[in-house]
Amino acid sequence: MRVCQLIAFLGLTGLCCIPAGAEESNYWPLIVVRGSPGKSPAGPEHSWQAVGPLFFGQTTADGNRSGGFRPVLVYAKNAADHTTETDFLYPLLSRRTDETASRWSLLELINSQQPKPSAPPDDREHRFDVWPFYFSRNTGNPATSYHALFPLQGTMIDRLGYDRLSWTLFPLYGRFEQHGVTTTATPWPIIKIVRGDGNHGFSLWPLFGWRAKAGVDHEQFYLWPLIYKNESKLSQPKPEVNLGVLPFYARDESADMLSETYAWPFFGYTHRTAPYHYDETRWFWPLLVQGRGDDRRINRWAPFYTHSTIKGDDKHWVLWPLFRREQWTDDGLTQTKTQFLFFFYWSLRERSANHPSLPSAQKTHVWPVFSYWDDGASHRQFQLLSPLEVFFQDNEPVRRAYTPLFAVYRYERFATDNTQATLLWDAVTWRRSPGHREFHLGPLFSVATGHGHGRIALISGVIGLKRDGNNSSWRLFVFDFSSNPDKKAAGAASP
């Protein structure tokens, strides 16, 4: 509670201390407050940061808000879909709310979901899980509600990919239902009996087992996983057959494909005629592989060199895992990914497949030194240091709670004449927008110019020089903490 109160107090302080019309007030390390950089819709309308990067708040032009005490407590509110995310020492404890429900999770092991009173009747579902011991769901309908205690006794409905799961003193007894087929294990996985939807089967694992559905498929094994034979599509003139006597021989055969492996998995070949033509030869798999086909080609001489083209996806490996390059086209975008030692250098470039001359978007990480982003539409970002982004590239909670803690230097450009940069968590900042320039060395020294006006201040305005549009000469001022040249110019011009 005290943390929340401190966050609210710092945010209110930030709103009060920024001079009207100014873009930044720098009282580092206590608090640094910014207005919109040139009123760009790409940037925040208002943001503040206190005690280095620890406390922060931000409001964007579209109404989204975020703030908190990094990395302890961080929140984000989305104005469009009315969702709120709150994280405490992410991923330790997380809470998500929307218009229908509230959900919280402790390390994704203890999970709870509670519906809101405004939720539609069909969405009023209560859930509470303590993995892997307790699972519950209450929908208001006994047919779809359950309480289950693992491994003692329980039944779960529509969970873990099964229509119904039941157990008693697991692994002594378990029952698994999926698509009308029921598998009973007593105990699991030693003895299994399969029944339902025309299926029947029995297994005494790992000695032997079989399962069959008349006219559809038939599976059997002996001394699992050494000997097996699986047949499917039995109603067709040429069924599919997978046969293995490992490690000596394995064979996969269908109406349009034959693949054989000797001294499994080292030597073999594949011959396919439909839906595409493809021939592959393997020596000491996976090291040496040669493949040719209608829409694919593979040359693998691992670990020295690999080049494969499969359905337009072009991949290169050199001295695996030293260098990797992949290029593919998806949703009208040609994407090129380049990696050095997997994550030490990671870069992704996107460009229009139909108009390659258009500006490209790029994301590059040199771990742990820096990260660079360019959306191809004049918005660029650069951060020094960046040890987490390459591992959590699409993880917004990590980006909010942890990434700024390492931002020794950060540069951002919203347009050609709209840039800002910070050093040592806002100890030094400089900003440029059309008709306006600012530089701050914490509260010690600042320079702001714009529209023929200027201001040079020491110790946040204890003493300094300023000029306005009506007087081109500089004049001394003392104890002027809230003056803003752009605002005064606007006032002087008003009737």
Stockholm file with secondary structure:
# STOCKHOLM 1.0

chainA/1-495         MRVCQLIAFLGLTGLCCIPAGAEESNYWPLIVVRGSPGKSPAGPEHSWQAVGPLFFGQTTADGNRSGGFRPVLVYAKNAADHTTETDFLYPLLSRRTDETASRWSLLELINSQQPKPSAPPDDREHRFDVWPFYFSRNTGNPATSYHALFPLQGTMIDRLGYDRLSWTLFPLYGRFEQHGVTTTATPWPIIKIVRGDGNHGFSLWPLFGWRAKAGVDHEQFYLWPLIYKNESKLSQPKPEVNLGVLPFYARDESADMLSETYAWPFFGYTHRTAPYHYDETRWFWPLLVQGRGDDRRINRWAPFYTHSTIKGDDKHWVLWPLFRREQWTDDGLTQTKTQFLFFFYWSLRERSANHPSLPSAQKTHVWPVFSYWDDGASHRQFQLLSPLEVFFQDNEPVRRAYTPLFAVYRYERFATDNTQATLLWDAVTWRRSPGHREFHLGPLFSVATGHGHGRIALISGVIGLKRDGNNSSWRLFVFDFSSNPDKKAAGAASP
#=GR chainA/1-495 SS CHHHHHHHHHHHHHHHHSCTTCSEEEETTTEEEEECSTTCTTSEEEEEEETTTTEEEEEETTSCEEEEETTTEEEEEETTTTEEEEEETTTTEEEEECSSEEEEEETTTEEEEEECTTSCGGGCCEEEEETTTEEEEECSCTTTCEEEETTTEEEEEEETTEEEEEEETTTTEEEEEETTEEEEESSTTTEEEEEETTEEEEEETTTEEEEEETTTEEEEEETTTTEEEEEECTTSSSCEEEEEETTTEEEEEETTEEEEEETTTTEEEEEECSSSCEEEEEETTTTEEEEEESSEEEEEETTTEEEEEETTEEEEEETTTTEEEEEEEETTEEEEEEEETTTTEEEEEEEESSCTTSCCEEEEEETTTEEEEECSSSCEEEEECCSSTTTCTTCHHHHHHTGGGGCSEEEEEEETTEEEEEETTTTEEEEEETTEEEEEETTTEEEEEETTEEEEEEGGGTEEEEEETTEEEEEEEESCCSCCHHHHHHHHHCC
#=GC SS_cons         CHHHHHHHHHHHHHHHHSCTTCSEEEETTTEEEEECSTTCTTSEEEEEEETTTTEEEEEETTSCEEEEETTTEEEEEETTTTEEEEEETTTTEEEEECSSEEEEEETTTEEEEEECTTSCGGGCCEEEEETTTEEEEECSCTTTCEEEETTTEEEEEEETTEEEEEEETTTTEEEEEETTEEEEESSTTTEEEEEETTEEEEEETTTEEEEEETTTEEEEEETTTTEEEEEECTTSSSCEEEEEETTTEEEEEETTEEEEEETTTTEEEEEECSSSCEEEEEETTTTEEEEEESSEEEEEETTTEEEEEETTEEEEEETTTTEEEEEEEETTEEEEEEEETTTTEEEEEEEESSCTTSCCEEEEEETTTEEEEECSSSCEEEEECCSSTTTCTTCHHHHHHTGGGGCSEEEEEEETTEEEEEETTTTEEEEEETTEEEEEETTTEEEEEETTEEEEEEGGGTEEEEEETTEEEEEEEESCCSCCHHHHHHHHHCC
//
